[in-house]
Protein backbone atom coordinates (compact mmCIF):
# COMPACT_ATOMS: atom_id res chain seq x y z
CA UNK A 1 0.00 0.00 0.00
CA UNK A 2 0.98 3.61 -0.52
CA UNK A 3 0.13 6.90 1.15
CA UNK A 4 -0.12 9.92 -1.15
CA UNK A 5 -0.02 13.37 0.45
CA UNK A 6 -2.02 15.76 -1.73
CA UNK A 7 -2.12 18.65 0.72
CA UNK A 8 -0.06 19.21 3.88
CA UNK A 9 -1.18 22.65 5.06
CA UNK A 10 -3.55 23.62 7.86
CA UNK A 11 -6.12 26.38 7.38
CA UNK A 12 -3.62 29.22 7.24
CA UNK A 13 -3.22 31.88 4.60
CA UNK A 14 -1.74 30.49 1.37
CA UNK A 15 1.84 29.16 1.51
CA UNK A 16 4.01 28.55 -1.53
CA UNK A 17 4.25 24.85 -2.37
CA UNK A 18 1.52 23.78 0.06
CA UNK A 19 -2.22 23.23 -0.25
CA UNK A 20 -4.80 22.43 2.40
CA UNK A 21 -5.13 18.98 3.89
CA UNK A 22 -5.80 15.87 1.82
CA UNK A 23 -4.29 12.41 1.46
CA UNK A 24 -5.08 9.13 -0.27
CA UNK A 25 -4.52 5.49 0.66
CA UNK A 26 -3.76 3.37 -2.40
CA UNK A 27 -3.96 -0.41 -2.04
CA UNK A 28 -1.81 -2.78 -4.07
CA UNK A 29 -4.75 -3.46 -6.40
CA UNK A 30 -5.08 0.25 -7.16
CA UNK A 31 -8.15 0.96 -5.01
CA UNK A 32 -8.15 4.52 -3.62
CA UNK A 33 -9.52 5.72 -0.28
CA UNK A 34 -9.57 9.52 -0.10
CA UNK A 35 -9.30 11.35 3.23
CA UNK A 36 -10.21 15.03 3.35
CA UNK A 37 -10.27 17.25 0.29
CA UNK A 38 -8.57 20.58 0.81
CA UNK A 39 -8.41 23.00 -2.13
CA UNK A 40 -6.39 21.65 -5.10
CA UNK A 41 -6.15 18.00 -4.03
CA UNK A 42 -7.76 16.76 -7.27
CA UNK A 43 -5.16 18.64 -9.34
CA UNK A 44 -2.27 17.15 -7.36
CA UNK A 45 -3.80 13.67 -7.40
CA UNK A 46 -4.45 13.67 -11.13
CA UNK A 47 -0.94 14.88 -11.98
CA UNK A 48 0.47 12.16 -9.72
CA UNK A 49 -1.29 9.63 -11.92
CA UNK A 50 -4.01 8.50 -9.52
CA UNK A 51 -6.87 6.78 -11.35
CA UNK A 52 -10.02 8.55 -10.15
CA UNK A 53 -12.17 5.67 -11.38
CA UNK A 54 -10.48 3.60 -8.64
CA UNK A 55 -11.91 5.79 -5.86
CA UNK A 56 -13.89 3.53 -3.55
CA UNK A 57 -14.72 5.94 -0.72
CA UNK A 58 -14.12 9.52 0.40
CA UNK A 59 -14.05 10.58 4.06
CA UNK A 60 -14.35 14.19 5.25
CA UNK A 61 -13.09 14.38 8.84
CA UNK A 62 -14.90 17.56 9.86
CA UNK A 63 -16.76 20.53 8.36
CA UNK A 64 -13.96 23.07 7.95
CA UNK A 65 -12.98 24.59 4.60
CA UNK A 66 -9.35 23.43 4.75
CA UNK A 67 -10.58 19.83 4.73
CA UNK A 68 -13.42 20.05 2.22
CA UNK A 69 -13.16 23.04 -0.13
CA UNK A 70 -11.68 20.87 -2.90
CA UNK A 71 -14.29 18.11 -2.83
CA UNK A 72 -16.33 19.53 -5.70
CA UNK A 73 -13.20 19.49 -7.86
CA UNK A 74 -12.64 15.82 -7.03
CA UNK A 75 -16.09 15.19 -8.48
CA UNK A 76 -15.43 17.40 -11.50
CA UNK A 77 -12.15 15.65 -12.38
CA UNK A 78 -13.85 12.27 -11.96
CA UNK A 79 -16.58 13.49 -14.32
CA UNK A 80 -14.09 14.86 -16.85
CA UNK A 81 -12.33 11.50 -17.10
CA UNK A 82 -15.51 9.99 -18.57
CA UNK A 83 -15.02 12.24 -21.60
CA UNK A 84 -11.25 11.81 -21.78
CA UNK A 85 -11.67 8.03 -21.88
CA UNK A 86 -14.78 8.24 -24.09
CA UNK A 87 -16.63 6.15 -21.53
CA UNK A 88 -19.97 7.71 -20.67
CA UNK A 89 -21.95 4.62 -19.72
CA UNK A 90 -19.93 2.16 -17.61
CA UNK A 91 -21.67 1.97 -14.21
CA UNK A 92 -19.46 2.75 -11.21
CA UNK A 93 -19.95 3.53 -7.53
CA UNK A 94 -18.17 5.19 -4.65
CA UNK A 95 -19.16 6.16 -1.11
CA UNK A 96 -18.85 9.56 0.57
CA UNK A 97 -18.83 9.97 4.35
CA UNK A 98 -19.72 13.41 5.70
CA UNK A 99 -19.20 14.51 9.32
CA UNK A 100 -22.50 16.41 9.70
CA UNK A 101 -25.89 15.84 8.03
CA UNK A 102 -26.38 19.38 6.74
CA UNK A 103 -23.45 19.18 4.28
CA UNK A 104 -24.56 16.59 1.75
CA UNK A 105 -27.69 18.04 0.13
CA UNK A 106 -26.26 21.51 -0.62
CA UNK A 107 -23.02 19.94 -1.84
CA UNK A 108 -24.86 17.60 -4.20
CA UNK A 109 -27.10 20.40 -5.48
CA UNK A 110 -24.15 22.71 -6.19
CA UNK A 111 -22.12 19.95 -7.84
CA UNK A 112 -25.00 19.01 -10.13
CA UNK A 113 -25.79 22.65 -10.92
CA UNK A 114 -22.19 23.24 -12.01
CA UNK A 115 -22.18 20.16 -14.23
CA UNK A 116 -19.58 18.33 -12.15
CA UNK A 117 -21.60 15.28 -11.08
CA UNK A 118 -20.04 12.00 -12.33
CA UNK A 119 -21.86 10.29 -15.19
CA UNK A 120 -23.29 6.78 -14.81
CA UNK A 121 -21.92 6.67 -11.28
CA UNK A 122 -23.79 5.87 -8.09
CA UNK A 123 -22.56 8.08 -5.26
CA UNK A 124 -23.78 6.82 -1.90
CA UNK A 125 -23.70 9.32 0.94
CA UNK A 126 -23.22 8.31 4.59
CA UNK A 127 -22.92 10.10 7.92
CA UNK A 128 -19.86 9.53 10.09
CA UNK A 129 -20.82 8.36 13.58
CA UNK A 130 -18.80 7.89 16.75
CA UNK A 131 -17.72 4.24 16.81
CA UNK A 132 -18.85 3.63 13.22
CA UNK A 133 -17.15 1.47 10.61
CA UNK A 134 -16.84 1.01 6.85
CA UNK A 135 -16.00 -2.44 5.47
CA UNK A 136 -16.00 -3.73 1.91
CA UNK A 137 -13.91 -6.90 1.96
CA UNK A 138 -10.55 -5.29 1.20
CA UNK A 139 -10.39 -2.61 3.88
CA UNK A 140 -11.86 -1.83 7.29
CA UNK A 141 -12.07 1.83 8.29
CA UNK A 142 -13.14 2.69 11.83
CA UNK A 143 -14.05 6.20 12.94
CA UNK A 144 -14.29 7.77 16.37
CA UNK A 145 -15.45 11.25 17.25
CA UNK A 146 -13.14 13.81 18.85
CA UNK A 147 -13.48 17.23 20.46
CA UNK A 148 -11.78 19.39 17.85
CA UNK A 149 -15.17 21.04 17.28
CA UNK A 150 -16.91 21.69 20.62
CA UNK A 151 -20.52 20.51 20.86
CA UNK A 152 -23.15 20.85 23.56
CA UNK A 153 -23.91 17.92 25.84
CA UNK A 154 -25.98 15.36 23.99
CA UNK A 155 -25.16 16.68 20.52
CA UNK A 156 -23.43 14.40 17.98
CA UNK A 157 -19.70 14.90 17.54
CA UNK A 158 -18.70 16.76 14.38
CA UNK A 159 -15.02 15.86 14.02
CA UNK A 160 -13.56 12.39 13.49
CA UNK A 161 -10.38 10.33 13.53
CA UNK A 162 -9.83 7.13 11.55
CA UNK A 163 -8.13 3.75 11.82
CA UNK A 164 -7.62 1.84 8.57
CA UNK A 165 -6.82 -1.88 8.40
CA UNK A 166 -5.84 -3.39 5.05
CA UNK A 167 -3.23 -5.72 3.57
CA UNK A 168 -2.03 -6.68 7.05
CA UNK A 169 -1.24 -3.06 7.98
CA UNK A 170 -2.84 -0.53 10.31
CA UNK A 171 -2.89 3.19 9.55
CA UNK A 172 -4.24 5.83 11.94
CA UNK A 173 -5.27 9.31 10.80
CA UNK A 174 -5.85 11.81 13.57
CA UNK A 175 -7.88 14.31 11.58
CA UNK A 176 -7.89 17.46 13.70
CA UNK A 177 -8.01 16.68 17.41
CA UNK A 178 -8.12 18.59 20.68
CA UNK A 179 -5.74 16.25 22.51
CA UNK A 180 -3.51 13.33 21.39
CA UNK A 181 -5.09 11.23 24.11
CA UNK A 182 -8.28 11.18 22.03
CA UNK A 183 -6.58 8.64 19.76
CA UNK A 184 -4.36 7.30 22.53
CA UNK A 185 -5.57 3.72 22.31
CA UNK A 186 -5.14 3.62 18.54
CA UNK A 187 -1.67 5.14 18.91
CA UNK A 188 -0.45 2.29 21.11
CA UNK A 189 0.28 0.10 18.11
CA UNK A 190 0.05 0.93 14.41
CA UNK A 191 2.24 0.76 11.33
CA UNK A 192 1.74 4.40 10.36
CA UNK A 193 0.21 7.40 12.12
CA UNK A 194 -0.70 10.53 10.18
CA UNK A 195 -0.86 13.22 12.84
CA UNK A 196 -1.94 16.83 12.47
CA UNK A 197 0.57 19.45 13.60
CA UNK A 198 -1.65 22.50 13.26
CA UNK A 199 -3.11 22.55 16.77
CA UNK A 200 -0.22 21.08 18.79
CA UNK A 201 3.52 21.39 19.11
CA UNK A 202 4.65 18.23 17.30
CA UNK A 203 7.41 17.56 19.84
CA UNK A 204 4.85 17.58 22.65
CA UNK A 205 2.87 14.92 20.78
CA UNK A 206 6.07 12.89 20.35
CA UNK A 207 6.70 13.20 24.08
CA UNK A 208 3.17 11.91 24.75
CA UNK A 209 3.80 8.88 22.53
CA UNK A 210 7.11 8.16 24.24
CA UNK A 211 5.65 8.44 27.73
CA UNK A 212 2.73 6.18 26.82
CA UNK A 213 4.86 3.47 25.19
CA UNK A 214 3.22 3.92 21.79
CA UNK A 215 4.66 1.52 19.24
CA UNK A 216 4.26 3.41 16.00
CA UNK A 217 6.08 2.17 12.92
CA UNK A 218 6.24 5.49 11.06
CA UNK A 219 4.99 8.97 11.92
CA UNK A 220 3.92 11.49 9.29
CA UNK A 221 3.05 14.95 10.58
CA UNK A 222 0.74 16.89 8.28
CA UNK A 223 -1.86 19.71 8.42
CA UNK A 224 1.10 21.90 9.32
CA UNK A 225 0.83 24.96 11.53
CA UNK A 226 3.34 27.68 12.36
CA UNK A 227 5.86 25.42 14.11
CA UNK A 228 6.56 23.34 11.01
CA UNK A 229 6.07 26.17 8.53
CA UNK A 230 8.52 28.56 10.19
CA UNK A 231 10.84 26.27 12.20
CA UNK A 232 11.09 22.99 10.26
CA UNK A 233 14.66 22.13 11.30
CA UNK A 234 14.00 22.82 14.97
CA UNK A 235 10.83 20.72 14.80
CA UNK A 236 12.73 17.75 13.39
CA UNK A 237 15.40 17.94 16.08
CA UNK A 238 12.94 18.34 18.96
CA UNK A 239 10.71 15.53 17.68
CA UNK A 240 13.68 13.18 17.30
CA UNK A 241 14.81 13.95 20.85
CA UNK A 242 11.31 13.42 22.26
CA UNK A 243 10.45 10.23 20.37
CA UNK A 244 13.89 8.71 19.96
CA UNK A 245 13.63 8.33 16.18
CA UNK A 246 13.05 10.31 13.01
CA UNK A 247 9.59 11.45 11.97
CA UNK A 248 8.39 12.59 8.55
CA UNK A 249 7.02 16.06 7.90
CA UNK A 250 4.66 15.80 4.95
CA UNK A 251 5.27 17.68 1.73
CA UNK A 252 2.66 18.12 -0.97
CA UNK A 253 2.97 15.40 -3.60
CA UNK A 254 5.07 13.01 -1.52
CA UNK A 255 4.28 9.29 -1.44
CA UNK A 256 5.22 6.80 1.27
CA UNK A 257 5.13 3.04 0.77
CA UNK A 258 4.19 0.71 3.60
C-alpha positions in Angstrom: 0.0 0.0 0.0 1.0 3.6 -0.5 0.1 6.9 1.1 -0.1 9.9 -1.2 0.0 13.4 0.4 -2.0 15.8 -1.7 -2.1 18.7 0.7 -0.1 19.2 3.9 -1.2 22.6 5.1 -3.5 23.6 7.9 -6.1 26.4 7.4 -3.6 29.2 7.2 -3.2 31.9 4.6 -1.7 30.5 1.4 1.8 29.2 1.5 4.0 28.5 -1.5 4.2 24.9 -2.4 1.5 23.8 0.1 -2.2 23.2 -0.2 -4.8 22.4 2.4 -5.1 19.0 3.9 -5.8 15.9 1.8 -4.3 12.4 1.5 -5.1 9.1 -0.3 -4.5 5.5 0.7 -3.8 3.4 -2.4 -4.0 -0.4 -2.0 -1.8 -2.8 -4.1 -4.8 -3.5 -6.4 -5.1 0.3 -7.2 -8.1 1.0 -5.0 -8.1 4.5 -3.6 -9.5 5.7 -0.3 -9.6 9.5 -0.1 -9.3 11.4 3.2 -10.2 15.0 3.3 -10.3 17.2 0.3 -8.6 20.6 0.8 -8.4 23.0 -2.1 -6.4 21.7 -5.1 -6.2 18.0 -4.0 -7.8 16.8 -7.3 -5.2 18.6 -9.3 -2.3 17.1 -7.4 -3.8 13.7 -7.4 -4.4 13.7 -11.1 -0.9 14.9 -12.0 0.5 12.2 -9.7 -1.3 9.6 -11.9 -4.0 8.5 -9.5 -6.9 6.8 -11.4 -10.0 8.6 -10.2 -12.2 5.7 -11.4 -10.5 3.6 -8.6 -11.9 5.8 -5.9 -13.9 3.5 -3.6 -14.7 5.9 -0.7 -14.1 9.5 0.4 -14.1 10.6 4.1 -14.3 14.2 5.3 -13.1 14.4 8.8 -14.9 17.6 9.9 -16.8 20.5 8.4 -14.0 23.1 7.9 -13.0 24.6 4.6 -9.3 23.4 4.7 -10.6 19.8 4.7 -13.4 20.1 2.2 -13.2 23.0 -0.1 -11.7 20.9 -2.9 -14.3 18.1 -2.8 -16.3 19.5 -5.7 -13.2 19.5 -7.9 -12.6 15.8 -7.0 -16.1 15.2 -8.5 -15.4 17.4 -11.5 -12.1 15.7 -12.4 -13.8 12.3 -12.0 -16.6 13.5 -14.3 -14.1 14.9 -16.8 -12.3 11.5 -17.1 -15.5 10.0 -18.6 -15.0 12.2 -21.6 -11.2 11.8 -21.8 -11.7 8.0 -21.9 -14.8 8.2 -24.1 -16.6 6.2 -21.5 -20.0 7.7 -20.7 -22.0 4.6 -19.7 -19.9 2.2 -17.6 -21.7 2.0 -14.2 -19.5 2.8 -11.2 -19.9 3.5 -7.5 -18.2 5.2 -4.6 -19.2 6.2 -1.1 -18.8 9.6 0.6 -18.8 10.0 4.3 -19.7 13.4 5.7 -19.2 14.5 9.3 -22.5 16.4 9.7 -25.9 15.8 8.0 -26.4 19.4 6.7 -23.5 19.2 4.3 -24.6 16.6 1.7 -27.7 18.0 0.1 -26.3 21.5 -0.6 -23.0 19.9 -1.8 -24.9 17.6 -4.2 -27.1 20.4 -5.5 -24.2 22.7 -6.2 -22.1 19.9 -7.8 -25.0 19.0 -10.1 -25.8 22.7 -10.9 -22.2 23.2 -12.0 -22.2 20.2 -14.2 -19.6 18.3 -12.1 -21.6 15.3 -11.1 -20.0 12.0 -12.3 -21.9 10.3 -15.2 -23.3 6.8 -14.8 -21.9 6.7 -11.3 -23.8 5.9 -8.1 -22.6 8.1 -5.3 -23.8 6.8 -1.9 -23.7 9.3 0.9 -23.2 8.3 4.6 -22.9 10.1 7.9 -19.9 9.5 10.1 -20.8 8.4 13.6 -18.8 7.9 16.7 -17.7 4.2 16.8 -18.8 3.6 13.2 -17.1 1.5 10.6 -16.8 1.0 6.8 -16.0 -2.4 5.5 -16.0 -3.7 1.9 -13.9 -6.9 2.0 -10.5 -5.3 1.2 -10.4 -2.6 3.9 -11.9 -1.8 7.3 -12.1 1.8 8.3 -13.1 2.7 11.8 -14.1 6.2 12.9 -14.3 7.8 16.4 -15.5 11.3 17.3 -13.1 13.8 18.8 -13.5 17.2 20.5 -11.8 19.4 17.8 -15.2 21.0 17.3 -16.9 21.7 20.6 -20.5 20.5 20.9 -23.2 20.8 23.6 -23.9 17.9 25.8 -26.0 15.4 24.0 -25.2 16.7 20.5 -23.4 14.4 18.0 -19.7 14.9 17.5 -18.7 16.8 14.4 -15.0 15.9 14.0 -13.6 12.4 13.5 -10.4 10.3 13.5 -9.8 7.1 11.5 -8.1 3.7 11.8 -7.6 1.8 8.6 -6.8 -1.9 8.4 -5.8 -3.4 5.0 -3.2 -5.7 3.6 -2.0 -6.7 7.1 -1.2 -3.1 8.0 -2.8 -0.5 10.3 -2.9 3.2 9.5 -4.2 5.8 11.9 -5.3 9.3 10.8 -5.8 11.8 13.6 -7.9 14.3 11.6 -7.9 17.5 13.7 -8.0 16.7 17.4 -8.1 18.6 20.7 -5.7 16.2 22.5 -3.5 13.3 21.4 -5.1 11.2 24.1 -8.3 11.2 22.0 -6.6 8.6 19.8 -4.4 7.3 22.5 -5.6 3.7 22.3 -5.1 3.6 18.5 -1.7 5.1 18.9 -0.5 2.3 21.1 0.3 0.1 18.1 0.1 0.9 14.4 2.2 0.8 11.3 1.7 4.4 10.4 0.2 7.4 12.1 -0.7 10.5 10.2 -0.9 13.2 12.8 -1.9 16.8 12.5 0.6 19.5 13.6 -1.6 22.5 13.3 -3.1 22.5 16.8 -0.2 21.1 18.8 3.5 21.4 19.1 4.6 18.2 17.3 7.4 17.6 19.8 4.8 17.6 22.7 2.9 14.9 20.8 6.1 12.9 20.3 6.7 13.2 24.1 3.2 11.9 24.8 3.8 8.9 22.5 7.1 8.2 24.2 5.7 8.4 27.7 2.7 6.2 26.8 4.9 3.5 25.2 3.2 3.9 21.8 4.7 1.5 19.2 4.3 3.4 16.0 6.1 2.2 12.9 6.2 5.5 11.1 5.0 9.0 11.9 3.9 11.5 9.3 3.1 14.9 10.6 0.7 16.9 8.3 -1.9 19.7 8.4 1.1 21.9 9.3 0.8 25.0 11.5 3.3 27.7 12.4 5.9 25.4 14.1 6.6 23.3 11.0 6.1 26.2 8.5 8.5 28.6 10.2 10.8 26.3 12.2 11.1 23.0 10.3 14.7 22.1 11.3 14.0 22.8 15.0 10.8 20.7 14.8 12.7 17.8 13.4 15.4 17.9 16.1 12.9 18.3 19.0 10.7 15.5 17.7 13.7 13.2 17.3 14.8 13.9 20.8 11.3 13.4 22.3 10.4 10.2 20.4 13.9 8.7 20.0 13.6 8.3 16.2 13.0 10.3 13.0 9.6 11.5 12.0 8.4 12.6 8.6 7.0 16.1 7.9 4.7 15.8 5.0 5.3 17.7 1.7 2.7 18.1 -1.0 3.0 15.4 -3.6 5.1 13.0 -1.5 4.3 9.3 -1.4 5.2 6.8 1.3 5.1 3.0 0.8 4.2 0.7 3.6 
